[in-house]
Every structure is written in C-alpha cells, then in structure tokens.
Amino acid sequence: MPSKRLSRREVYTSLAWELVIMAGTVMLAYYFEYTDTFSVHVQGFLCYDTMYTKPYLGPEDSSAVPPVLLYALVAGLPTLLVI
C-alpha cells in the first residue's frame, strides 16, 4: 500500500496552524482565568457565630502547585512535543 509523503511546505503549514490553535487556546484560558468575564461566587460556611465562620479556600490557596506554573506546563509541553 503506497503512503503519501507530505512535502516540507505542507508540514510547516500544518505545524503553523497547530501552533496558532494552541496559542489561541492558551490565550482564551488566560483570559477567562485572570479577567472578570464570568463572576465567581465565593462560597464558604457562614453563620452568625464568628467562632465557626470559615472562608472557602479556593484551589489557588490550597494547591501545592501555583496556577501560573501549571498553565505554563500545560501550554509548553504540547508545544515542544509538536515541534
């Protein structure tokens, strides 16, 4: 069965489109995470007794990995693998 070989120009064009799509995805993730496009409802346990009132710690506060590092890895590793 003969296989079709792609020319260098086709490979570079395909790679460029993949990088544009990946960059757009990263930009959208950044935009939605760090802007106020969608308001976030902060929830916690609230009552009238200040001894029992506790704020909700979001994933950024209780996470062992900072979100910026996580986004950099999620965006950088696939890009390196594609290249």
mmCIF file of the N, C-alpha and C atoms, coordinates in Angstrom:
data_MODEL
# 
_entry.id   MODEL 
# 
loop_
_atom_site.group_PDB 
_atom_site.id 
_atom_site.type_symbol 
_atom_site.label_atom_id 
_atom_site.label_alt_id 
_atom_site.label_comp_id 
_atom_site.label_asym_id 
_atom_site.label_entity_id 
_atom_site.label_seq_id 
_atom_site.pdbx_PDB_ins_code 
_atom_site.Cartn_x 
_atom_site.Cartn_y 
_atom_site.Cartn_z 
_atom_site.occupancy 
_atom_site.B_iso_or_equiv 
_atom_site.pdbx_formal_charge 
_atom_site.auth_seq_id 
_atom_site.auth_comp_id 
_atom_site.auth_asym_id 
_atom_site.auth_atom_id 
_atom_site.pdbx_PDB_model_num 
ATOM 1   N N  . MET A 1 1  ? 0.836   -1.158 0.000  1.00 0.00 ? 1  MET A N  1 
ATOM 2   C CA . MET A 1 1  ? 0.000   0.000  0.000  1.00 0.00 ? 1  MET A CA 1 
ATOM 3   C C  . MET A 1 1  ? 0.899   1.246  0.000  1.00 0.00 ? 1  MET A C  1 
ATOM 4   N N  . PRO A 1 2  ? 0.813   2.073  -0.999 1.00 0.00 ? 2  PRO A N  1 
ATOM 5   C CA . PRO A 1 2  ? 1.665   3.264  -1.060 1.00 0.00 ? 2  PRO A CA 1 
ATOM 6   C C  . PRO A 1 2  ? 1.203   4.321  -0.056 1.00 0.00 ? 2  PRO A C  1 
ATOM 7   N N  . SER A 1 3  ? 2.150   4.942  0.598  1.00 0.00 ? 3  SER A N  1 
ATOM 8   C CA . SER A 1 3  ? 1.815   6.005  1.552  1.00 0.00 ? 3  SER A CA 1 
ATOM 9   C C  . SER A 1 3  ? 2.147   7.354  0.932  1.00 0.00 ? 3  SER A C  1 
ATOM 10  N N  . LYS A 1 4  ? 1.363   8.332  1.256  1.00 0.00 ? 4  LYS A N  1 
ATOM 11  C CA . LYS A 1 4  ? 1.564   9.674  0.716  1.00 0.00 ? 4  LYS A CA 1 
ATOM 12  C C  . LYS A 1 4  ? 2.548   10.418 1.609  1.00 0.00 ? 4  LYS A C  1 
ATOM 13  N N  . ARG A 1 5  ? 3.613   10.907 1.031  1.00 0.00 ? 5  ARG A N  1 
ATOM 14  C CA . ARG A 1 5  ? 4.595   11.704 1.777  1.00 0.00 ? 5  ARG A CA 1 
ATOM 15  C C  . ARG A 1 5  ? 4.223   13.168 1.629  1.00 0.00 ? 5  ARG A C  1 
ATOM 16  N N  . LEU A 1 6  ? 4.283   13.858 2.726  1.00 0.00 ? 6  LEU A N  1 
ATOM 17  C CA . LEU A 1 6  ? 3.989   15.287 2.699  1.00 0.00 ? 6  LEU A CA 1 
ATOM 18  C C  . LEU A 1 6  ? 5.255   16.065 2.369  1.00 0.00 ? 6  LEU A C  1 
ATOM 19  N N  . SER A 1 7  ? 5.084   17.115 1.607  1.00 0.00 ? 7  SER A N  1 
ATOM 20  C CA . SER A 1 7  ? 6.233   17.962 1.303  1.00 0.00 ? 7  SER A CA 1 
ATOM 21  C C  . SER A 1 7  ? 6.560   18.814 2.533  1.00 0.00 ? 7  SER A C  1 
ATOM 22  N N  . ARG A 1 8  ? 7.736   19.403 2.536  1.00 0.00 ? 8  ARG A N  1 
ATOM 23  C CA . ARG A 1 8  ? 8.147   20.233 3.671  1.00 0.00 ? 8  ARG A CA 1 
ATOM 24  C C  . ARG A 1 8  ? 7.201   21.412 3.866  1.00 0.00 ? 8  ARG A C  1 
ATOM 25  N N  . ARG A 1 9  ? 6.771   21.980 2.769  1.00 0.00 ? 9  ARG A N  1 
ATOM 26  C CA . ARG A 1 9  ? 5.867   23.128 2.855  1.00 0.00 ? 9  ARG A CA 1 
ATOM 27  C C  . ARG A 1 9  ? 4.559   22.742 3.540  1.00 0.00 ? 9  ARG A C  1 
ATOM 28  N N  . GLU A 1 10 ? 4.014   21.586 3.225  1.00 0.00 ? 10 GLU A N  1 
ATOM 29  C CA . GLU A 1 10 ? 2.777   21.127 3.855  1.00 0.00 ? 10 GLU A CA 1 
ATOM 30  C C  . GLU A 1 10 ? 2.980   20.862 5.347  1.00 0.00 ? 10 GLU A C  1 
ATOM 31  N N  . VAL A 1 11 ? 4.140   20.301 5.684  1.00 0.00 ? 11 VAL A N  1 
ATOM 32  C CA . VAL A 1 11 ? 4.438   20.014 7.093  1.00 0.00 ? 11 VAL A CA 1 
ATOM 33  C C  . VAL A 1 11 ? 4.549   21.321 7.872  1.00 0.00 ? 11 VAL A C  1 
ATOM 34  N N  . TYR A 1 12 ? 5.256   22.298 7.336  1.00 0.00 ? 12 TYR A N  1 
ATOM 35  C CA . TYR A 1 12 ? 5.417   23.583 8.018  1.00 0.00 ? 12 TYR A CA 1 
ATOM 36  C C  . TYR A 1 12 ? 4.083   24.326 8.116  1.00 0.00 ? 12 TYR A C  1 
ATOM 37  N N  . THR A 1 13 ? 3.253   24.233 7.096  1.00 0.00 ? 13 THR A N  1 
ATOM 38  C CA . THR A 1 13 ? 1.943   24.874 7.140  1.00 0.00 ? 13 THR A CA 1 
ATOM 39  C C  . THR A 1 13 ? 1.077   24.231 8.218  1.00 0.00 ? 13 THR A C  1 
ATOM 40  N N  . SER A 1 14 ? 1.098   22.920 8.288  1.00 0.00 ? 14 SER A N  1 
ATOM 41  C CA . SER A 1 14 ? 0.335   22.207 9.309  1.00 0.00 ? 14 SER A CA 1 
ATOM 42  C C  . SER A 1 14 ? 0.841   22.558 10.709 1.00 0.00 ? 14 SER A C  1 
ATOM 43  N N  . LEU A 1 15 ? 2.144   22.618 10.880 1.00 0.00 ? 15 LEU A N  1 
ATOM 44  C CA . LEU A 1 15 ? 2.734   22.971 12.172 1.00 0.00 ? 15 LEU A CA 1 
ATOM 45  C C  . LEU A 1 15 ? 2.350   24.395 12.574 1.00 0.00 ? 15 LEU A C  1 
ATOM 46  N N  . ALA A 1 16 ? 2.356   25.319 11.611 1.00 0.00 ? 16 ALA A N  1 
ATOM 47  C CA . ALA A 1 16 ? 1.992   26.701 11.907 1.00 0.00 ? 16 ALA A CA 1 
ATOM 48  C C  . ALA A 1 16 ? 0.540   26.778 12.364 1.00 0.00 ? 16 ALA A C  1 
ATOM 49  N N  . TRP A 1 17 ? -0.365  26.076 11.697 1.00 0.00 ? 17 TRP A N  1 
ATOM 50  C CA . TRP A 1 17 ? -1.773  26.089 12.101 1.00 0.00 ? 17 TRP A CA 1 
ATOM 51  C C  . TRP A 1 17 ? -1.955  25.488 13.488 1.00 0.00 ? 17 TRP A C  1 
ATOM 52  N N  . GLU A 1 18 ? -1.254  24.408 13.777 1.00 0.00 ? 18 GLU A N  1 
ATOM 53  C CA . GLU A 1 18 ? -1.361  23.796 15.106 1.00 0.00 ? 18 GLU A CA 1 
ATOM 54  C C  . GLU A 1 18 ? -0.876  24.748 16.185 1.00 0.00 ? 18 GLU A C  1 
ATOM 55  N N  . LEU A 1 19 ? 0.208   25.464 15.927 1.00 0.00 ? 19 LEU A N  1 
ATOM 56  C CA . LEU A 1 19 ? 0.717   26.415 16.910 1.00 0.00 ? 19 LEU A CA 1 
ATOM 57  C C  . LEU A 1 19 ? -0.236  27.596 17.100 1.00 0.00 ? 19 LEU A C  1 
ATOM 58  N N  . VAL A 1 20 ? -0.876  28.045 16.028 1.00 0.00 ? 20 VAL A N  1 
ATOM 59  C CA . VAL A 1 20 ? -1.853  29.128 16.141 1.00 0.00 ? 20 VAL A CA 1 
ATOM 60  C C  . VAL A 1 20 ? -3.043  28.678 16.986 1.00 0.00 ? 20 VAL A C  1 
ATOM 61  N N  . ILE A 1 21 ? -3.522  27.471 16.766 1.00 0.00 ? 21 ILE A N  1 
ATOM 62  C CA . ILE A 1 21 ? -4.647  26.942 17.535 1.00 0.00 ? 21 ILE A CA 1 
ATOM 63  C C  . ILE A 1 21 ? -4.258  26.785 19.004 1.00 0.00 ? 21 ILE A C  1 
ATOM 64  N N  . MET A 1 22 ? -3.065  26.269 19.273 1.00 0.00 ? 22 MET A N  1 
ATOM 65  C CA . MET A 1 22 ? -2.621  26.102 20.648 1.00 0.00 ? 22 MET A CA 1 
ATOM 66  C C  . MET A 1 22 ? -2.445  27.456 21.339 1.00 0.00 ? 22 MET A C  1 
ATOM 67  N N  . ALA A 1 23 ? -1.892  28.431 20.634 1.00 0.00 ? 23 ALA A N  1 
ATOM 68  C CA . ALA A 1 23 ? -1.714  29.758 21.221 1.00 0.00 ? 23 ALA A CA 1 
ATOM 69  C C  . ALA A 1 23 ? -3.068  30.393 21.528 1.00 0.00 ? 23 ALA A C  1 
ATOM 70  N N  . GLY A 1 24 ? -4.024  30.225 20.636 1.00 0.00 ? 24 GLY A N  1 
ATOM 71  C CA . GLY A 1 24 ? -5.362  30.746 20.885 1.00 0.00 ? 24 GLY A CA 1 
ATOM 72  C C  . GLY A 1 24 ? -6.023  30.099 22.085 1.00 0.00 ? 24 GLY A C  1 
ATOM 73  N N  . THR A 1 25 ? -5.818  28.815 22.252 1.00 0.00 ? 25 THR A N  1 
ATOM 74  C CA . THR A 1 25 ? -6.374  28.112 23.406 1.00 0.00 ? 25 THR A CA 1 
ATOM 75  C C  . THR A 1 25 ? -5.759  28.615 24.699 1.00 0.00 ? 25 THR A C  1 
ATOM 76  N N  . VAL A 1 26 ? -4.453  28.817 24.702 1.00 0.00 ? 26 VAL A N  1 
ATOM 77  C CA . VAL A 1 26 ? -3.782  29.331 25.896 1.00 0.00 ? 26 VAL A CA 1 
ATOM 78  C C  . VAL A 1 26 ? -4.249  30.745 26.197 1.00 0.00 ? 26 VAL A C  1 
ATOM 79  N N  . MET A 1 27 ? -4.413  31.569 25.167 1.00 0.00 ? 27 MET A N  1 
ATOM 80  C CA . MET A 1 27 ? -4.868  32.933 25.386 1.00 0.00 ? 27 MET A CA 1 
ATOM 81  C C  . MET A 1 27 ? -6.291  32.961 25.941 1.00 0.00 ? 27 MET A C  1 
ATOM 82  N N  . LEU A 1 28 ? -7.156  32.078 25.459 1.00 0.00 ? 28 LEU A N  1 
ATOM 83  C CA . LEU A 1 28 ? -8.511  32.004 25.997 1.00 0.00 ? 28 LEU A CA 1 
ATOM 84  C C  . LEU A 1 28 ? -8.506  31.555 27.449 1.00 0.00 ? 28 LEU A C  1 
ATOM 85  N N  . ALA A 1 29 ? -7.692  30.562 27.777 1.00 0.00 ? 29 ALA A N  1 
ATOM 86  C CA . ALA A 1 29 ? -7.604  30.096 29.160 1.00 0.00 ? 29 ALA A CA 1 
ATOM 87  C C  . ALA A 1 29 ? -7.118  31.213 30.069 1.00 0.00 ? 29 ALA A C  1 
ATOM 88  N N  . TYR A 1 30 ? -6.117  31.950 29.629 1.00 0.00 ? 30 TYR A N  1 
ATOM 89  C CA . TYR A 1 30 ? -5.607  33.086 30.410 1.00 0.00 ? 30 TYR A CA 1 
ATOM 90  C C  . TYR A 1 30 ? -6.681  34.148 30.564 1.00 0.00 ? 30 TYR A C  1 
ATOM 91  N N  . TYR A 1 31 ? -7.367  34.457 29.486 1.00 0.00 ? 31 TYR A N  1 
ATOM 92  C CA . TYR A 1 31 ? -8.399  35.496 29.508 1.00 0.00 ? 31 TYR A CA 1 
ATOM 93  C C  . TYR A 1 31 ? -9.511  35.137 30.486 1.00 0.00 ? 31 TYR A C  1 
ATOM 94  N N  . PHE A 1 32 ? -9.983  33.902 30.443 1.00 0.00 ? 32 PHE A N  1 
ATOM 95  C CA . PHE A 1 32 ? -11.079 33.504 31.321 1.00 0.00 ? 32 PHE A CA 1 
ATOM 96  C C  . PHE A 1 32 ? -10.639 33.361 32.771 1.00 0.00 ? 32 PHE A C  1 
ATOM 97  N N  . GLU A 1 33 ? -9.387  33.024 33.005 1.00 0.00 ? 33 GLU A N  1 
ATOM 98  C CA . GLU A 1 33 ? -8.909  32.827 34.373 1.00 0.00 ? 33 GLU A CA 1 
ATOM 99  C C  . GLU A 1 33 ? -8.608  34.149 35.067 1.00 0.00 ? 33 GLU A C  1 
ATOM 100 N N  . TYR A 1 34 ? -7.981  35.072 34.381 1.00 0.00 ? 34 TYR A N  1 
ATOM 101 C CA . TYR A 1 34 ? -7.477  36.279 35.027 1.00 0.00 ? 34 TYR A CA 1 
ATOM 102 C C  . TYR A 1 34 ? -8.268  37.551 34.716 1.00 0.00 ? 34 TYR A C  1 
ATOM 103 N N  . THR A 1 35 ? -9.409  37.446 34.094 1.00 0.00 ? 35 THR A N  1 
ATOM 104 C CA . THR A 1 35 ? -10.265 38.614 33.895 1.00 0.00 ? 35 THR A CA 1 
ATOM 105 C C  . THR A 1 35 ? -11.612 38.349 34.553 1.00 0.00 ? 35 THR A C  1 
ATOM 106 N N  . ASP A 1 36 ? -12.428 39.374 34.629 1.00 0.00 ? 36 ASP A N  1 
ATOM 107 C CA . ASP A 1 36 ? -13.733 39.244 35.267 1.00 0.00 ? 36 ASP A CA 1 
ATOM 108 C C  . ASP A 1 36 ? -14.839 39.018 34.254 1.00 0.00 ? 36 ASP A C  1 
ATOM 109 N N  . THR A 1 37 ? -14.592 38.193 33.260 1.00 0.00 ? 37 THR A N  1 
ATOM 110 C CA . THR A 1 37 ? -15.611 37.893 32.265 1.00 0.00 ? 37 THR A CA 1 
ATOM 111 C C  . THR A 1 37 ? -16.789 37.177 32.907 1.00 0.00 ? 37 THR A C  1 
ATOM 112 N N  . PHE A 1 38 ? -16.486 36.158 33.714 1.00 0.00 ? 38 PHE A N  1 
ATOM 113 C CA . PHE A 1 38 ? -17.505 35.433 34.448 1.00 0.00 ? 38 PHE A CA 1 
ATOM 114 C C  . PHE A 1 38 ? -17.240 35.640 35.931 1.00 0.00 ? 38 PHE A C  1 
ATOM 115 N N  . SER A 1 39 ? -18.224 36.165 36.637 1.00 0.00 ? 39 SER A N  1 
ATOM 116 C CA . SER A 1 39 ? -18.026 36.400 38.066 1.00 0.00 ? 39 SER A CA 1 
ATOM 117 C C  . SER A 1 39 ? -18.057 35.077 38.818 1.00 0.00 ? 39 SER A C  1 
ATOM 118 N N  . VAL A 1 40 ? -17.231 34.996 39.831 1.00 0.00 ? 40 VAL A N  1 
ATOM 119 C CA . VAL A 1 40 ? -17.107 33.779 40.619 1.00 0.00 ? 40 VAL A CA 1 
ATOM 120 C C  . VAL A 1 40 ? -17.834 33.978 41.935 1.00 0.00 ? 40 VAL A C  1 
ATOM 121 N N  . HIS A 1 41 ? -18.653 33.027 42.284 1.00 0.00 ? 41 HIS A N  1 
ATOM 122 C CA . HIS A 1 41 ? -19.359 33.080 43.558 1.00 0.00 ? 41 HIS A CA 1 
ATOM 123 C C  . HIS A 1 41 ? -18.490 32.412 44.613 1.00 0.00 ? 41 HIS A C  1 
ATOM 124 N N  . VAL A 1 42 ? -18.051 33.183 45.592 1.00 0.00 ? 42 VAL A N  1 
ATOM 125 C CA . VAL A 1 42 ? -17.221 32.651 46.661 1.00 0.00 ? 42 VAL A CA 1 
ATOM 126 C C  . VAL A 1 42 ? -18.149 32.078 47.717 1.00 0.00 ? 42 VAL A C  1 
ATOM 127 N N  . GLN A 1 43 ? -17.941 30.802 48.008 1.00 0.00 ? 43 GLN A N  1 
ATOM 128 C CA . GLN A 1 43 ? -18.815 30.128 48.945 1.00 0.00 ? 43 GLN A CA 1 
ATOM 129 C C  . GLN A 1 43 ? -18.007 29.642 50.137 1.00 0.00 ? 43 GLN A C  1 
ATOM 130 N N  . GLY A 1 44 ? -18.594 29.661 51.268 1.00 0.00 ? 44 GLY A N  1 
ATOM 131 C CA . GLY A 1 44 ? -17.951 29.168 52.473 1.00 0.00 ? 44 GLY A CA 1 
ATOM 132 C C  . GLY A 1 44 ? -19.014 28.820 53.490 1.00 0.00 ? 44 GLY A C  1 
ATOM 133 N N  . PHE A 1 45 ? -18.588 28.456 54.659 1.00 0.00 ? 45 PHE A N  1 
ATOM 134 C CA . PHE A 1 45 ? -19.535 28.185 55.731 1.00 0.00 ? 45 PHE A CA 1 
ATOM 135 C C  . PHE A 1 45 ? -19.674 29.453 56.543 1.00 0.00 ? 45 PHE A C  1 
ATOM 136 N N  . LEU A 1 46 ? -20.846 30.057 56.489 1.00 0.00 ? 46 LEU A N  1 
ATOM 137 C CA . LEU A 1 46 ? -21.074 31.315 57.177 1.00 0.00 ? 46 LEU A CA 1 
ATOM 138 C C  . LEU A 1 46 ? -22.228 31.145 58.168 1.00 0.00 ? 46 LEU A C  1 
ATOM 139 N N  . CYS A 1 47 ? -22.024 31.643 59.339 1.00 0.00 ? 47 CYS A N  1 
ATOM 140 C CA . CYS A 1 47 ? -23.090 31.677 60.334 1.00 0.00 ? 47 CYS A CA 1 
ATOM 141 C C  . CYS A 1 47 ? -22.884 32.915 61.194 1.00 0.00 ? 47 CYS A C  1 
ATOM 142 N N  . TYR A 1 48 ? -23.777 33.146 62.131 1.00 0.00 ? 48 TYR A N  1 
ATOM 143 C CA . TYR A 1 48 ? -23.695 34.350 62.942 1.00 0.00 ? 48 TYR A CA 1 
ATOM 144 C C  . TYR A 1 48 ? -22.684 34.243 64.077 1.00 0.00 ? 48 TYR A C  1 
ATOM 145 N N  . ASP A 1 49 ? -22.186 33.057 64.314 1.00 0.00 ? 49 ASP A N  1 
ATOM 146 C CA . ASP A 1 49 ? -21.183 32.871 65.358 1.00 0.00 ? 49 ASP A CA 1 
ATOM 147 C C  . ASP A 1 49 ? -19.805 32.972 64.704 1.00 0.00 ? 49 ASP A C  1 
ATOM 148 N N  . THR A 1 50 ? -19.028 33.985 65.067 1.00 0.00 ? 50 THR A N  1 
ATOM 149 C CA . THR A 1 50 ? -17.726 34.201 64.433 1.00 0.00 ? 50 THR A CA 1 
ATOM 150 C C  . THR A 1 50 ? -16.730 33.093 64.745 1.00 0.00 ? 50 THR A C  1 
ATOM 151 N N  . MET A 1 51 ? -16.987 32.310 65.771 1.00 0.00 ? 51 MET A N  1 
ATOM 152 C CA . MET A 1 51 ? -16.077 31.217 66.097 1.00 0.00 ? 51 MET A CA 1 
ATOM 153 C C  . MET A 1 51 ? -16.138 30.102 65.042 1.00 0.00 ? 51 MET A C  1 
ATOM 154 N N  . TYR A 1 52 ? -17.310 29.933 64.406 1.00 0.00 ? 52 TYR A N  1 
ATOM 155 C CA . TYR A 1 52 ? -17.482 28.854 63.433 1.00 0.00 ? 52 TYR A CA 1 
ATOM 156 C C  . TYR A 1 52 ? -17.423 29.319 61.982 1.00 0.00 ? 52 TYR A C  1 
ATOM 157 N N  . THR A 1 53 ? -17.363 30.582 61.728 1.00 0.00 ? 53 THR A N  1 
ATOM 158 C CA . THR A 1 53 ? -17.349 31.095 60.366 1.00 0.00 ? 53 THR A CA 1 
ATOM 159 C C  . THR A 1 53 ? -15.988 30.831 59.729 1.00 0.00 ? 53 THR A C  1 
ATOM 160 N N  . LYS A 1 54 ? -15.986 30.147 58.615 1.00 0.00 ? 54 LYS A N  1 
ATOM 161 C CA . LYS A 1 54 ? -14.744 29.817 57.917 1.00 0.00 ? 54 LYS A CA 1 
ATOM 162 C C  . LYS A 1 54 ? -14.896 30.193 56.444 1.00 0.00 ? 54 LYS A C  1 
ATOM 163 N N  . PRO A 1 55 ? -13.910 30.880 55.867 1.00 0.00 ? 55 PRO A N  1 
ATOM 164 C CA . PRO A 1 55 ? -13.978 31.189 54.434 1.00 0.00 ? 55 PRO A CA 1 
ATOM 165 C C  . PRO A 1 55 ? -13.619 29.957 53.610 1.00 0.00 ? 55 PRO A C  1 
ATOM 166 N N  . TYR A 1 56 ? -14.118 29.943 52.391 1.00 0.00 ? 56 TYR A N  1 
ATOM 167 C CA . TYR A 1 56 ? -13.795 28.849 51.472 1.00 0.00 ? 56 TYR A CA 1 
ATOM 168 C C  . TYR A 1 56 ? -12.430 29.119 50.856 1.00 0.00 ? 56 TYR A C  1 
ATOM 169 N N  . LEU A 1 57 ? -11.500 28.200 51.013 1.00 0.00 ? 57 LEU A N  1 
ATOM 170 C CA . LEU A 1 57 ? -10.197 28.322 50.368 1.00 0.00 ? 57 LEU A CA 1 
ATOM 171 C C  . LEU A 1 57 ? -10.304 27.720 48.979 1.00 0.00 ? 57 LEU A C  1 
ATOM 172 N N  . GLY A 1 58 ? -10.086 28.541 47.985 1.00 0.00 ? 58 GLY A N  1 
ATOM 173 C CA . GLY A 1 58 ? -10.173 28.070 46.614 1.00 0.00 ? 58 GLY A CA 1 
ATOM 174 C C  . GLY A 1 58 ? -8.999  27.185 46.258 1.00 0.00 ? 58 GLY A C  1 
ATOM 175 N N  . PRO A 1 59 ? -8.990  26.634 45.053 1.00 0.00 ? 59 PRO A N  1 
ATOM 176 C CA . PRO A 1 59 ? -7.897  25.746 44.648 1.00 0.00 ? 59 PRO A CA 1 
ATOM 177 C C  . PRO A 1 59 ? -6.552  26.452 44.597 1.00 0.00 ? 59 PRO A C  1 
ATOM 178 N N  . GLU A 1 60 ? -6.543  27.782 44.367 1.00 0.00 ? 60 GLU A N  1 
ATOM 179 C CA . GLU A 1 60 ? -5.276  28.507 44.324 1.00 0.00 ? 60 GLU A CA 1 
ATOM 180 C C  . GLU A 1 60 ? -4.634  28.581 45.700 1.00 0.00 ? 60 GLU A C  1 
ATOM 181 N N  . ASP A 1 61 ? -5.459  28.671 46.738 1.00 0.00 ? 61 ASP A N  1 
ATOM 182 C CA . ASP A 1 61 ? -4.935  28.802 48.090 1.00 0.00 ? 61 ASP A CA 1 
ATOM 183 C C  . ASP A 1 61 ? -4.494  27.471 48.684 1.00 0.00 ? 61 ASP A C  1 
ATOM 184 N N  . SER A 1 62 ? -5.178  26.394 48.316 1.00 0.00 ? 62 SER A N  1 
ATOM 185 C CA . SER A 1 62 ? -4.871  25.101 48.923 1.00 0.00 ? 62 SER A CA 1 
ATOM 186 C C  . SER A 1 62 ? -4.029  24.199 48.018 1.00 0.00 ? 62 SER A C  1 
ATOM 187 N N  . SER A 1 63 ? -3.648  24.673 46.843 1.00 0.00 ? 63 SER A N  1 
ATOM 188 C CA . SER A 1 63 ? -2.911  23.857 45.892 1.00 0.00 ? 63 SER A CA 1 
ATOM 189 C C  . SER A 1 63 ? -1.413  23.871 46.196 1.00 0.00 ? 63 SER A C  1 
ATOM 190 N N  . ALA A 1 64 ? -0.763  22.744 45.912 1.00 0.00 ? 64 ALA A N  1 
ATOM 191 C CA . ALA A 1 64 ? 0.684   22.661 46.088 1.00 0.00 ? 64 ALA A CA 1 
ATOM 192 C C  . ALA A 1 64 ? 1.426   23.241 44.885 1.00 0.00 ? 64 ALA A C  1 
ATOM 193 N N  . VAL A 1 65 ? 0.761   23.327 43.736 1.00 0.00 ? 65 VAL A N  1 
ATOM 194 C CA . VAL A 1 65 ? 1.374   23.844 42.509 1.00 0.00 ? 65 VAL A CA 1 
ATOM 195 C C  . VAL A 1 65 ? 0.713   25.174 42.166 1.00 0.00 ? 65 VAL A C  1 
ATOM 196 N N  . PRO A 1 66 ? 1.498   26.242 41.978 1.00 0.00 ? 66 PRO A N  1 
ATOM 197 C CA . PRO A 1 66 ? 0.894   27.527 41.603 1.00 0.00 ? 66 PRO A CA 1 
ATOM 198 C C  . PRO A 1 66 ? 0.226   27.439 40.228 1.00 0.00 ? 66 PRO A C  1 
ATOM 199 N N  . PRO A 1 67 ? -0.924  28.094 40.049 1.00 0.00 ? 67 PRO A N  1 
ATOM 200 C CA . PRO A 1 67 ? -1.639  28.015 38.770 1.00 0.00 ? 67 PRO A CA 1 
ATOM 201 C C  . PRO A 1 67 ? -0.813  28.500 37.582 1.00 0.00 ? 67 PRO A C  1 
ATOM 202 N N  . VAL A 1 68 ? 0.035   29.504 37.766 1.00 0.00 ? 68 VAL A N  1 
ATOM 203 C CA . VAL A 1 68 ? 0.841   30.021 36.653 1.00 0.00 ? 68 VAL A CA 1 
ATOM 204 C C  . VAL A 1 68 ? 1.797   28.939 36.155 1.00 0.00 ? 68 VAL A C  1 
ATOM 205 N N  . LEU A 1 69 ? 2.416   28.204 37.068 1.00 0.00 ? 69 LEU A N  1 
ATOM 206 C CA . LEU A 1 69 ? 3.313   27.118 36.680 1.00 0.00 ? 69 LEU A CA 1 
ATOM 207 C C  . LEU A 1 69 ? 2.549   26.014 35.966 1.00 0.00 ? 69 LEU A C  1 
ATOM 208 N N  . LEU A 1 70 ? 1.373   25.700 36.461 1.00 0.00 ? 70 LEU A N  1 
ATOM 209 C CA . LEU A 1 70 ? 0.553   24.664 35.830 1.00 0.00 ? 70 LEU A CA 1 
ATOM 210 C C  . LEU A 1 70 ? 0.165   25.052 34.409 1.00 0.00 ? 70 LEU A C  1 
ATOM 211 N N  . TYR A 1 71 ? -0.256  26.307 34.208 1.00 0.00 ? 71 TYR A N  1 
ATOM 212 C CA . TYR A 1 71 ? -0.621  26.761 32.862 1.00 0.00 ? 71 TYR A CA 1 
ATOM 213 C C  . TYR A 1 71 ? 0.584   26.776 31.933 1.00 0.00 ? 71 TYR A C  1 
ATOM 214 N N  . ALA A 1 72 ? 1.737   27.147 32.452 1.00 0.00 ? 72 ALA A N  1 
ATOM 215 C CA . ALA A 1 72 ? 2.945   27.155 31.625 1.00 0.00 ? 72 ALA A CA 1 
ATOM 216 C C  . ALA A 1 72 ? 3.295   25.734 31.175 1.00 0.00 ? 72 ALA A C  1 
ATOM 217 N N  . LEU A 1 73 ? 3.177   24.776 32.057 1.00 0.00 ? 73 LEU A N  1 
ATOM 218 C CA . LEU A 1 73 ? 3.466   23.385 31.689 1.00 0.00 ? 73 LEU A CA 1 
ATOM 219 C C  . LEU A 1 73 ? 2.440   22.838 30.706 1.00 0.00 ? 73 LEU A C  1 
ATOM 220 N N  . VAL A 1 74 ? 1.164   23.151 30.947 1.00 0.00 ? 74 VAL A N  1 
ATOM 221 C CA . VAL A 1 74 ? 0.105   22.663 30.057 1.00 0.00 ? 74 VAL A CA 1 
ATOM 222 C C  . VAL A 1 74 ? 0.252   23.253 28.659 1.00 0.00 ? 74 VAL A C  1 
ATOM 223 N N  . ALA A 1 75 ? 0.714   24.487 28.564 1.00 0.00 ? 75 ALA A N  1 
ATOM 224 C CA . ALA A 1 75 ? 0.896   25.112 27.257 1.00 0.00 ? 75 ALA A CA 1 
ATOM 225 C C  . ALA A 1 75 ? 2.235   24.749 26.637 1.00 0.00 ? 75 ALA A C  1 
ATOM 226 N N  . GLY A 1 76 ? 3.277   24.598 27.460 1.00 0.00 ? 76 GLY A N  1 
ATOM 227 C CA . GLY A 1 76 ? 4.619   24.397 26.930 1.00 0.00 ? 76 GLY A CA 1 
ATOM 228 C C  . GLY A 1 76 ? 4.924   22.971 26.491 1.00 0.00 ? 76 GLY A C  1 
ATOM 229 N N  . LEU A 1 77 ? 4.488   21.994 27.248 1.00 0.00 ? 77 LEU A N  1 
ATOM 230 C CA . LEU A 1 77 ? 4.819   20.606 26.899 1.00 0.00 ? 77 LEU A CA 1 
ATOM 231 C C  . LEU A 1 77 ? 4.219   20.163 25.566 1.00 0.00 ? 77 LEU A C  1 
ATOM 232 N N  . PRO A 1 78 ? 2.923   20.402 25.302 1.00 0.00 ? 78 PRO A N  1 
ATOM 233 C CA . PRO A 1 78 ? 2.412   20.018 23.986 1.00 0.00 ? 78 PRO A CA 1 
ATOM 234 C C  . PRO A 1 78 ? 3.093   20.759 22.836 1.00 0.00 ? 78 PRO A C  1 
ATOM 235 N N  . THR A 1 79 ? 3.429   22.025 23.062 1.00 0.00 ? 79 THR A N  1 
ATOM 236 C CA . THR A 1 79 ? 4.122   22.785 22.016 1.00 0.00 ? 79 THR A CA 1 
ATOM 237 C C  . THR A 1 79 ? 5.474   22.163 21.700 1.00 0.00 ? 79 THR A C  1 
ATOM 238 N N  . LEU A 1 80 ? 6.222   21.798 22.718 1.00 0.00 ? 80 LEU A N  1 
ATOM 239 C CA . LEU A 1 80 ? 7.516   21.141 22.486 1.00 0.00 ? 80 LEU A CA 1 
ATOM 240 C C  . LEU A 1 80 ? 7.342   19.781 21.813 1.00 0.00 ? 80 LEU A C  1 
ATOM 241 N N  . LEU A 1 81 ? 6.310   19.051 22.185 1.00 0.00 ? 81 LEU A N  1 
ATOM 242 C CA . LEU A 1 81 ? 6.085   17.750 21.558 1.00 0.00 ? 81 LEU A CA 1 
ATOM 243 C C  . LEU A 1 81 ? 5.710   17.874 20.088 1.00 0.00 ? 81 LEU A C  1 
ATOM 244 N N  . VAL A 1 82 ? 4.927   18.907 19.754 1.00 0.00 ? 82 VAL A N  1 
ATOM 245 C CA . VAL A 1 82 ? 4.545   19.100 18.355 1.00 0.00 ? 82 VAL A CA 1 
ATOM 246 C C  . VAL A 1 82 ? 5.739   19.515 17.526 1.00 0.00 ? 82 VAL A C  1 
ATOM 247 N N  . ILE A 1 83 ? 6.580   20.379 18.092 1.00 0.00 ? 83 ILE A N  1 
ATOM 248 C CA . ILE A 1 83 ? 7.777   20.835 17.354 1.00 0.00 ? 83 ILE A CA 1 
ATOM 249 C C  . ILE A 1 83 ? 8.743   19.689 17.227 1.00 0.00 ? 83 ILE A C  1 
# 
